[in-house]
Amino acid sequence: MNRGLAGILAAGVMTWAAQAWAAPFAYVPNEKSGTLSMIDTATDVVVKTLPGGERPRGIAISLDGRYAYVSDEPKSALAVVDLDAGKVNGFIDLGESPEGVSISPDGKYVVAAVELSNSVAFVDTDSGKRVFSVVVKGKNPEHAEFAPDGKWLVASAEEANKVDVVDVGEKKEVDQIQVGNRPRGMAFTPDGKYLYVACELASKTYAIDWPNRKVIAEISTGKFSNGVTMHPNGKRVYVSNGKDATVAVVDVATNSVIATIPVGKRPWNMAITPDGKKLYVANGRSNSVSVIDTETNKKIKDIEVGERPWGVVIR
């Protein structure tokens, strides 16, 4: 074989391999197993099981896709998992009982809601150190999410009926927005105009006019509304309902439920692929992840993962 042909074939193999590996992966923290299940979203198969700490719950992926930041409740820390090497590189102290984790739009901060200190811890991704914490009014905060512009952060708490609003630059809470009992999952529309908050005990999802910090709709999404995920186009919101074992599809234009999809037991936190075609739902009591086709609003598969999957993140 001549060198030119060999070079072309080699380049072709490399291109194919790069394309094959370029498919988004879904990462699922399994709280009871202490693992992360890595799902290839092209095939919907678990391709790898990674260590995730003793009791992984919240998870965020670095913008370069190299590291997973996972809250580890027994260690009161954020586990830093090297996804290529498949190992925990170290732990970042957060305080007792960290739960939900998210990353700022610019990748500068990873934040974790810390339940027992009623705070949100900010970790600098360059230094790998906690640089400050913001105390919030809601007791037992579970989730913390950045607004699309990165200037604001909202926190939801189990023992609350309001959403806490944090000014990131000022490093302090500046407002609260009244919602229903026990706010849980939250998601902004990509343009930052609206915030959706699921409230578990109210069994409703609240649509908030974000610039005016005002509730504009209360949507009955299902019993024990919990996780919230926004479609990348901002036209649909997905809400998991823990007691119904369903996912409600909400139309943003009308703030009405347009479909209800059966999934596994105790659906919790979710994630959607960047192209918006598939939604992945962690089923905490079924030890599975349900895959939903967002064009047909039908479940297409259940994927077995570890015990007590807490949520899903896709990168």
N, C-alpha and C positions, 0 to 999 in steps of 0.2 A: 504493500500500500504506500502511495507516495505521501510525502510529508504534508502537502497541501490538503489532500483529502482527509488525512488523519487529523489535521488541525481543525478542519470544518466539522468533522464528526465529534471531536472532543468539545468544541465550542457548543455544538448542538446539545450534547449530553449535559454540559454545565448549565446551558440556558434552561433545559427541561427541568433539571434538578432545582435550579433557583426558583422557577415558576411553581414547581410542586411544593417547595418549602415555603413559598410566599403566601399560601392560603392562610387566612386568619385562624388562630387557635383560640379555643375557649378554655379557660382555666377555672376549675371548680374546687373551692376549699371544702374538704370533708371534715366537719367538726369533730366527729367521734373517731374517725380513722387516723387523724393527724396527717393527712396527705392532700396533695393537689392532683386532681385528674386533669390531664391535658387532652382535649378533644380536637381532632382535625375537623374543621367545619365543612371541608369539601366532601368528606366521607362519613362524618358523624360517627366516628369510631374513636375510642380512647387509645391514644398512641403511646402514652407514657404516664406513669404515676410518679410524682415527685414528693419529696418531704415538704411538709408545710408547717412544722412546729408541733407542739403538743396538742393544741386545740385551735386550729385555724378557723377564722370567721371572716372578717372583712378582707378584701383583696383589691389591690390596684397594680397596674403594670407600668413600668417606666416607659417614657415616650419612645425610647430606642428599642423597646421590646426585650431588653436583656435581663431585667430583674422584676420579680414580683415582691410586693410589699404586703405582708400578711399579718393581721393582728393575731397574737397568740395570747389567749386569756390567762393560762396558768403562769406564764412568764411575765405578764404585764408589759409586753414588749411587742415591737414590730419585727417580725422575722424578715430578713432580706434573703430571698431565694434567687440564686443564679440559675436561670432557666436553661442555659446551654449546658452547664456543668451538672445540673440536677442535684444541687446541694444548697444547704443553708449557709450563707457566708457569715452571718452574724445576727445580732439582735440589737434593737434600739429601744432603750427604756422609754415607756410612755406613761406609766401609772396604772392603777389597778383596773382590770376588766375592760380592755379596749375592744371595740367592736367594728363598726363600719369604717371603711378606709376609702379615700379617693385622692386623686392627683390633680393639681392645678392645671389649667389649660396650657400654660407655658412649661410645665414640668418642673418648676422650681420647688414646689412644696408637695409633700405627701402629708395628708392629715388623717387623724384617727379620732373618732368619738370615744371618749374615755368615761365609762359609766360612773364609777364610784367617786371620781373627783368632779363630776359634772362639768367636764371641760372638753375642748377640742385641742389636741396636740398637733403642732406644726413641726414637721421634720424637713430640714434642708436636704435636698437630694444630692447636692454636690459634696457636702461635708458628711452626710450620713448621721447628723446629730439633730436632736430636738432643739429647736431654737427659741420657741416660746409656746405658751398655751393660753387659751382664752376660756375663761370661766363663763358658762352659759346659765340662764335661769331655769331651763328645763331640767328635770331630774332624770338621771339615767339616760343620757343621750346615746342614741343608737346609730344614727347616720349623720354624715356631714357632706354636703355637696357644694361645689363651686358654681357660681353663675358663669355663663359663657365668657364674660369679659375678665373673669378672674379677680375682680375687685371686691366681690361679695362672697360670703359663704353662708349657707343655711344649715341649721342643725335641728334634728327632730329627736324627741325624747319619749321614752316609754311612759313616764309619769308626768304628762303634760297635755295641754290642749292648745298649745301655741307653737309656732316655728320661730326659733331664735335666728336673728340676722346679725352676722358679724361683718364689720368693715375690716378687710384683710390688711389694708395699709395702716389703719389706726390700731389694729391688733386688739379690738374690743367689740363687745356686743353693743349694737346701737338701736335695735328695734326688735319687736315681736309681732307676729301675725297670728290672729285668732283663727283656729281651725277646729276640728273635732277631737275627741278623746284619743289619745295614744297615736300621735303622728308617727309614721314609719318611713317608707320609701318616698323619695322625692326625685323629680326630674324637671329640668328647664327645657323649653323649646329652644332650638338652636339660635334663634334671633334674640333670645333673652326677654321676650315680651311676657311670657307666661311661665308660672311655676305650678307643677301638679304635686299634691301631697296626699298620700293614702293614709287614712286614719283607721286603725284597726278596730277599736271599740265602737266607733261610729259607723263602721262598715260603709264608709263613703270616701270619695276622692274629691279634694278641693282644688278648683282651678283658681289661681291667683294672678291678678294683673300685677306683674312684678314691679314696673316703674312706680305704680301708685300704692303698692303693698296692700292690695284690697282683694278679698274673695269675691269672685264674680259668678261662681257656680258651685253647687254641691251635687255631686254625681253619685248615685247609688250603684256602686260597681260590684258588690257582692259581700258575703259574710267574711268579716275579718280581712278587709282590704290591707294589703301589706307592701309587696314590692312594686316599684314603678320603673318603667323604661320608656324612653322617648324614641320614636322612629327618627332616623337621621333627617328625613324631610320635614319633620315638625308637624305632620298632619295627623298622626295617630299616637295615642298613649296606651301603653299596656299595663294592666294592674293585676297582680296575683291576689287571689282570694283564698286565705288559708283554710277556712272551714268548708268552703264550697268545692275546693280542689279544682278551681277554674282560673282562667285568665280572661279578664274583660278587655275588650278593644274599644277605646274611646275616640270618637271623632273630635278633633280640636276645634273645628269650625263651629260645631253645634253643641259641644260638651255633652254628648249623648253616647250611650253604649250601643255600638253597632254590631257586636258579636260577642259571644261568650264561648270559650273553648275549654273543654274538659282536659285536665292534665293529671299529674300524680297527686299523692297525698301530701298535704301541707306545703303547697307551693310557696316559695319565699322570694328570694331575690333573683333577678334575671339580667340578661344582656342580649343585645341585638347585633348582628353582623354589620360591618360598615356599609354594605350595600343595601341594608334594610330588608333583605329577603328572608332571613331566618331569625327567630327568637328562641333563646335557650332559657329554660325555666328550671331552677333547682327545686326538687321535690324532697323536702326534709324528712318526711316519714316514709317515702318510697325508695330512698337511696338511689334516686335516678334523676336524670335531666330530660325533660320533655323538649322536643324540637318542634317548633310551629312554623309552618309556611305562612308568611304574612300576606301573601297575595290571595290565598284561598281561605285564610283564617282556620286552618285545619292542623291538628297534630299529625306529624308525619313519622315520628319515631320516639321511643323512650330509650335512653342510653343508661346502662347500669354504671354507677360510679361508686364512691366509697360510702361510709355510713354518715348520715346526717349532713348532706350537702347544704351549705349555708347560702351560697349564691353563685354567680357566674360573672366573669369579666372576659372580654374578648379583645385581643390585640393582634 
